[in-house]
Amino acid sequence: MTGYYDYVLGLIPLVLFGVTAILTTVGVGLTTAVPIAAMGSVGIMGHALFVNGPVESQPSPVSQNTQPQQLNAD
């Protein structure tokens, strides 16, 4: 099952290479097209981190052992 972060990981290189290819096809120089495309990839990463950030998972349930553990003083 693909989730949001799977799409983010797929979009990062797609945007980087796709926008670079489109801009170089239009006539923008490669040294200008790569940083512009990188801004798009950074925008996707920023959205994944700060706007729709990962949440902490629920802690695992604590064992139901009510007996106190005794330490051996050897």
C-alpha positions in Angstrom: 0.0 0.0 0.0 1.5 3.3 -1.1 1.3 6.2 1.3 2.0 9.9 1.2 5.7 9.5 1.9 6.1 6.9 -0.9 4.7 9.5 -3.3 7.0 12.1 -1.9 10.1 9.9 -2.4 9.0 9.3 -6.0 8.3 12.9 -6.8 11.6 14.3 -5.6 13.7 12.9 -8.5 10.8 13.2 -10.9 10.5 16.9 -10.4 14.3 17.4 -10.3 14.9 15.6 -13.7 11.6 16.5 -15.3 11.7 20.2 -14.7 15.4 20.3 -15.7 14.5 18.5 -18.9 11.6 20.8 -19.6 13.6 24.0 -18.9 16.6 22.9 -21.0 14.2 22.0 -23.9 12.7 25.5 -23.7 16.1 27.0 -23.9 17.2 27.7 -20.4 20.8 26.9 -19.7 21.6 23.7 -17.7 23.4 25.6 -15.0 20.2 27.7 -14.5 17.7 24.9 -15.0 19.1 22.5 -12.3 18.9 25.0 -9.4 15.3 26.0 -10.4 14.3 22.3 -10.5 16.1 21.7 -7.2 13.9 24.4 -5.6 10.9 22.4 -6.6 12.3 19.3 -5.1 13.2 21.1 -1.9 9.6 22.5 -1.8 8.3 18.9 -1.9 10.6 17.9 0.9 9.7 21.0 3.0 6.0 20.1 2.6 6.6 16.5 3.7 8.6 17.7 6.7 6.8 20.8 8.0 3.3 21.0 6.5 2.4 17.3 6.6 5.0 16.1 9.0 5.6 12.7 10.3 3.8 11.9 13.5 5.1 9.8 16.4 3.7 6.4 16.6 1.9 5.1 19.7 4.2 3.6 22.3 4.0 -0.1 22.7 1.8 -1.4 25.6 3.5 -1.9 28.9 3.6 -5.5 30.2 1.0 -6.3 32.8 3.5 -7.7 35.2 2.6 -6.1 38.6 5.3 -8.0 40.6 8.2 -5.7 41.4 11.5 -7.0 40.1 14.1 -7.8 42.6 17.8 -7.1 42.0 20.4 -9.5 43.1 23.1 -7.9 45.2 26.0 -10.2 44.3 
